[in-house]
């Protein structure tokens, strides 16, 4: 169990690095995968396994919102 937790923490760090890289380069793809890699372990640690199928949609929304590609009404 300790190996799983350690692996998920490493995945979160990689996701954070990808998110920062994507934010600097305005890359939606890097932000999307960074968001996936950050949100999935967080929801796993919180015990919200039923929310895991929604993670790609949430990450995509965060990626588009962070790059400013959403049109505001």
Phi and psi in radians as a Rosetta constraint file:
Dihedral C 1 N 2 CA 2 C 2 CIRCULARHARMONIC -1.145 0.35
Dihedral N 2 CA 2 C 2 N 3 CIRCULARHARMONIC -0.570 0.35
Dihedral C 2 N 3 CA 3 C 3 CIRCULARHARMONIC -1.197 0.35
Dihedral N 3 CA 3 C 3 N 4 CIRCULARHARMONIC -0.647 0.35
Dihedral C 3 N 4 CA 4 C 4 CIRCULARHARMONIC -1.122 0.35
Dihedral N 4 CA 4 C 4 N 5 CIRCULARHARMONIC -0.797 0.35
Dihedral C 4 N 5 CA 5 C 5 CIRCULARHARMONIC -1.116 0.35
Dihedral N 5 CA 5 C 5 N 6 CIRCULARHARMONIC -0.724 0.35
Dihedral C 5 N 6 CA 6 C 6 CIRCULARHARMONIC -1.123 0.35
Dihedral N 6 CA 6 C 6 N 7 CIRCULARHARMONIC -0.728 0.35
Dihedral C 6 N 7 CA 7 C 7 CIRCULARHARMONIC -1.121 0.35
Dihedral N 7 CA 7 C 7 N 8 CIRCULARHARMONIC -0.728 0.35
Dihedral C 7 N 8 CA 8 C 8 CIRCULARHARMONIC -1.170 0.35
Dihedral N 8 CA 8 C 8 N 9 CIRCULARHARMONIC -0.595 0.35
Dihedral C 8 N 9 CA 9 C 9 CIRCULARHARMONIC -1.171 0.35
Dihedral N 9 CA 9 C 9 N 10 CIRCULARHARMONIC -0.704 0.35
Dihedral C 9 N 10 CA 10 C 10 CIRCULARHARMONIC -1.110 0.35
Dihedral N 10 CA 10 C 10 N 11 CIRCULARHARMONIC -0.713 0.35
Dihedral C 10 N 11 CA 11 C 11 CIRCULARHARMONIC -1.092 0.35
Dihedral N 11 CA 11 C 11 N 12 CIRCULARHARMONIC -0.676 0.35
Dihedral C 11 N 12 CA 12 C 12 CIRCULARHARMONIC -1.125 0.35
Dihedral N 12 CA 12 C 12 N 13 CIRCULARHARMONIC -0.701 0.35
Dihedral C 12 N 13 CA 13 C 13 CIRCULARHARMONIC -1.139 0.35
Dihedral N 13 CA 13 C 13 N 14 CIRCULARHARMONIC -0.751 0.35
Dihedral C 13 N 14 CA 14 C 14 CIRCULARHARMONIC -1.086 0.35
Dihedral N 14 CA 14 C 14 N 15 CIRCULARHARMONIC -0.727 0.35
Dihedral C 14 N 15 CA 15 C 15 CIRCULARHARMONIC -1.093 0.35
Dihedral N 15 CA 15 C 15 N 16 CIRCULARHARMONIC -0.690 0.35
Dihedral C 15 N 16 CA 16 C 16 CIRCULARHARMONIC -1.136 0.35
Dihedral N 16 CA 16 C 16 N 17 CIRCULARHARMONIC -0.737 0.35
Dihedral C 16 N 17 CA 17 C 17 CIRCULARHARMONIC -1.100 0.35
Dihedral N 17 CA 17 C 17 N 18 CIRCULARHARMONIC -0.782 0.35
Dihedral C 17 N 18 CA 18 C 18 CIRCULARHARMONIC -1.114 0.35
Dihedral N 18 CA 18 C 18 N 19 CIRCULARHARMONIC -0.645 0.35
Dihedral C 18 N 19 CA 19 C 19 CIRCULARHARMONIC -1.158 0.35
Dihedral N 19 CA 19 C 19 N 20 CIRCULARHARMONIC -0.749 0.35
Dihedral C 19 N 20 CA 20 C 20 CIRCULARHARMONIC -1.125 0.35
Dihedral N 20 CA 20 C 20 N 21 CIRCULARHARMONIC -0.748 0.35
Dihedral C 20 N 21 CA 21 C 21 CIRCULARHARMONIC -1.083 0.35
Dihedral N 21 CA 21 C 21 N 22 CIRCULARHARMONIC -0.740 0.35
Dihedral C 21 N 22 CA 22 C 22 CIRCULARHARMONIC -1.193 0.35
Dihedral N 22 CA 22 C 22 N 23 CIRCULARHARMONIC -0.602 0.35
Dihedral C 22 N 23 CA 23 C 23 CIRCULARHARMONIC -1.178 0.35
Dihedral N 23 CA 23 C 23 N 24 CIRCULARHARMONIC -0.704 0.35
Dihedral C 23 N 24 CA 24 C 24 CIRCULARHARMONIC -1.186 0.35
Dihedral N 24 CA 24 C 24 N 25 CIRCULARHARMONIC -0.682 0.35
Dihedral C 24 N 25 CA 25 C 25 CIRCULARHARMONIC -1.628 0.35
Dihedral N 25 CA 25 C 25 N 26 CIRCULARHARMONIC 0.021 0.35
Dihedral C 25 N 26 CA 26 C 26 CIRCULARHARMONIC 0.990 0.35
Dihedral N 26 CA 26 C 26 N 27 CIRCULARHARMONIC 0.715 0.35
Dihedral C 26 N 27 CA 27 C 27 CIRCULARHARMONIC -1.727 0.35
Dihedral N 27 CA 27 C 27 N 28 CIRCULARHARMONIC 2.025 0.35
Dihedral C 27 N 28 CA 28 C 28 CIRCULARHARMONIC -1.188 0.35
Dihedral N 28 CA 28 C 28 N 29 CIRCULARHARMONIC -0.623 0.35
Dihedral C 28 N 29 CA 29 C 29 CIRCULARHARMONIC -1.135 0.35
Dihedral N 29 CA 29 C 29 N 30 CIRCULARHARMONIC -0.763 0.35
Dihedral C 29 N 30 CA 30 C 30 CIRCULARHARMONIC -1.148 0.35
Dihedral N 30 CA 30 C 30 N 31 CIRCULARHARMONIC -0.691 0.35
Dihedral C 30 N 31 CA 31 C 31 CIRCULARHARMONIC -1.147 0.35
Dihedral N 31 CA 31 C 31 N 32 CIRCULARHARMONIC -0.661 0.35
Dihedral C 31 N 32 CA 32 C 32 CIRCULARHARMONIC -1.101 0.35
Dihedral N 32 CA 32 C 32 N 33 CIRCULARHARMONIC -0.903 0.35
Dihedral C 32 N 33 CA 33 C 33 CIRCULARHARMONIC -1.206 0.35
Dihedral N 33 CA 33 C 33 N 34 CIRCULARHARMONIC -0.588 0.35
Dihedral C 33 N 34 CA 34 C 34 CIRCULARHARMONIC -1.096 0.35
Dihedral N 34 CA 34 C 34 N 35 CIRCULARHARMONIC -0.727 0.35
Dihedral C 34 N 35 CA 35 C 35 CIRCULARHARMONIC -1.129 0.35
Dihedral N 35 CA 35 C 35 N 36 CIRCULARHARMONIC -0.706 0.35
Dihedral C 35 N 36 CA 36 C 36 CIRCULARHARMONIC -1.044 0.35
Dihedral N 36 CA 36 C 36 N 37 CIRCULARHARMONIC -0.820 0.35
Dihedral C 36 N 37 CA 37 C 37 CIRCULARHARMONIC -1.229 0.35
Dihedral N 37 CA 37 C 37 N 38 CIRCULARHARMONIC -0.386 0.35
Dihedral C 37 N 38 CA 38 C 38 CIRCULARHARMONIC -1.507 0.35
Dihedral N 38 CA 38 C 38 N 39 CIRCULARHARMONIC -0.799 0.35
Dihedral C 38 N 39 CA 39 C 39 CIRCULARHARMONIC -1.258 0.35
Dihedral N 39 CA 39 C 39 N 40 CIRCULARHARMONIC -0.647 0.35
Dihedral C 39 N 40 CA 40 C 40 CIRCULARHARMONIC -1.055 0.35
Dihedral N 40 CA 40 C 40 N 41 CIRCULARHARMONIC -0.878 0.35
Dihedral C 40 N 41 CA 41 C 41 CIRCULARHARMONIC -1.136 0.35
Dihedral N 41 CA 41 C 41 N 42 CIRCULARHARMONIC -0.579 0.35
Dihedral C 41 N 42 CA 42 C 42 CIRCULARHARMONIC -1.096 0.35
Dihedral N 42 CA 42 C 42 N 43 CIRCULARHARMONIC -0.835 0.35
Dihedral C 42 N 43 CA 43 C 43 CIRCULARHARMONIC -1.149 0.35
Dihedral N 43 CA 43 C 43 N 44 CIRCULARHARMONIC -0.572 0.35
Dihedral C 43 N 44 CA 44 C 44 CIRCULARHARMONIC -1.166 0.35
Dihedral N 44 CA 44 C 44 N 45 CIRCULARHARMONIC -0.786 0.35
Dihedral C 44 N 45 CA 45 C 45 CIRCULARHARMONIC -1.146 0.35
Dihedral N 45 CA 45 C 45 N 46 CIRCULARHARMONIC -0.589 0.35
Dihedral C 45 N 46 CA 46 C 46 CIRCULARHARMONIC -1.339 0.35
Dihedral N 46 CA 46 C 46 N 47 CIRCULARHARMONIC -0.260 0.35
Dihedral C 46 N 47 CA 47 C 47 CIRCULARHARMONIC 1.496 0.35
Dihedral N 47 CA 47 C 47 N 48 CIRCULARHARMONIC 0.306 0.35
Dihedral C 47 N 48 CA 48 C 48 CIRCULARHARMONIC -1.635 0.35
Dihedral N 48 CA 48 C 48 N 49 CIRCULARHARMONIC 1.085 0.35
Dihedral C 48 N 49 CA 49 C 49 CIRCULARHARMONIC -1.171 0.35
Dihedral N 49 CA 49 C 49 N 50 CIRCULARHARMONIC -0.424 0.35
Dihedral C 49 N 50 CA 50 C 50 CIRCULARHARMONIC -1.295 0.35
Dihedral N 50 CA 50 C 50 N 51 CIRCULARHARMONIC -0.298 0.35
Dihedral C 50 N 51 CA 51 C 51 CIRCULARHARMONIC -1.537 0.35
Dihedral N 51 CA 51 C 51 N 52 CIRCULARHARMONIC -0.243 0.35
Dihedral C 51 N 52 CA 52 C 52 CIRCULARHARMONIC -0.992 0.35
Dihedral N 52 CA 52 C 52 N 53 CIRCULARHARMONIC -0.624 0.35
Dihedral C 52 N 53 CA 53 C 53 CIRCULARHARMONIC -1.137 0.35
Dihedral N 53 CA 53 C 53 N 54 CIRCULARHARMONIC -0.339 0.35
Dihedral C 53 N 54 CA 54 C 54 CIRCULARHARMONIC -1.528 0.35
Dihedral N 54 CA 54 C 54 N 55 CIRCULARHARMONIC -0.113 0.35
Dihedral C 54 N 55 CA 55 C 55 CIRCULARHARMONIC -1.050 0.35
Dihedral N 55 CA 55 C 55 N 56 CIRCULARHARMONIC -0.763 0.35
Dihedral C 55 N 56 CA 56 C 56 CIRCULARHARMONIC -1.067 0.35
Dihedral N 56 CA 56 C 56 N 57 CIRCULARHARMONIC -0.676 0.35
Dihedral C 56 N 57 CA 57 C 57 CIRCULARHARMONIC -1.153 0.35
Dihedral N 57 CA 57 C 57 N 58 CIRCULARHARMONIC -0.721 0.35
Dihedral C 57 N 58 CA 58 C 58 CIRCULARHARMONIC -1.137 0.35
Dihedral N 58 CA 58 C 58 N 59 CIRCULARHARMONIC -0.740 0.35
Dihedral C 58 N 59 CA 59 C 59 CIRCULARHARMONIC -1.144 0.35
Dihedral N 59 CA 59 C 59 N 60 CIRCULARHARMONIC -0.663 0.35
Dihedral C 59 N 60 CA 60 C 60 CIRCULARHARMONIC -1.155 0.35
Dihedral N 60 CA 60 C 60 N 61 CIRCULARHARMONIC -0.714 0.35
Dihedral C 60 N 61 CA 61 C 61 CIRCULARHARMONIC -1.086 0.35
Dihedral N 61 CA 61 C 61 N 62 CIRCULARHARMONIC -0.766 0.35
Dihedral C 61 N 62 CA 62 C 62 CIRCULARHARMONIC -1.092 0.35
Dihedral N 62 CA 62 C 62 N 63 CIRCULARHARMONIC -0.716 0.35
Dihedral C 62 N 63 CA 63 C 63 CIRCULARHARMONIC -1.119 0.35
Dihedral N 63 CA 63 C 63 N 64 CIRCULARHARMONIC -0.806 0.35
Dihedral C 63 N 64 CA 64 C 64 CIRCULARHARMONIC -1.221 0.35
Dihedral N 64 CA 64 C 64 N 65 CIRCULARHARMONIC -0.629 0.35
Dihedral C 64 N 65 CA 65 C 65 CIRCULARHARMONIC -1.185 0.35
Dihedral N 65 CA 65 C 65 N 66 CIRCULARHARMONIC -0.680 0.35
Dihedral C 65 N 66 CA 66 C 66 CIRCULARHARMONIC -1.241 0.35
Dihedral N 66 CA 66 C 66 N 67 CIRCULARHARMONIC -0.546 0.35
Dihedral C 66 N 67 CA 67 C 67 CIRCULARHARMONIC -1.516 0.35
Dihedral N 67 CA 67 C 67 N 68 CIRCULARHARMONIC -0.129 0.35
Dihedral C 67 N 68 CA 68 C 68 CIRCULARHARMONIC 1.367 0.35
Dihedral N 68 CA 68 C 68 N 69 CIRCULARHARMONIC 0.438 0.35
Dihedral C 68 N 69 CA 69 C 69 CIRCULARHARMONIC -1.581 0.35
Dihedral N 69 CA 69 C 69 N 70 CIRCULARHARMONIC -0.085 0.35
Dihedral C 69 N 70 CA 70 C 70 CIRCULARHARMONIC -1.382 0.35
Dihedral N 70 CA 70 C 70 N 71 CIRCULARHARMONIC 2.372 0.35
Dihedral C 70 N 71 CA 71 C 71 CIRCULARHARMONIC -1.513 0.35
Dihedral N 71 CA 71 C 71 N 72 CIRCULARHARMONIC 2.219 0.35
Dihedral C 71 N 72 CA 72 C 72 CIRCULARHARMONIC -1.606 0.35
Dihedral N 72 CA 72 C 72 N 73 CIRCULARHARMONIC 2.434 0.35
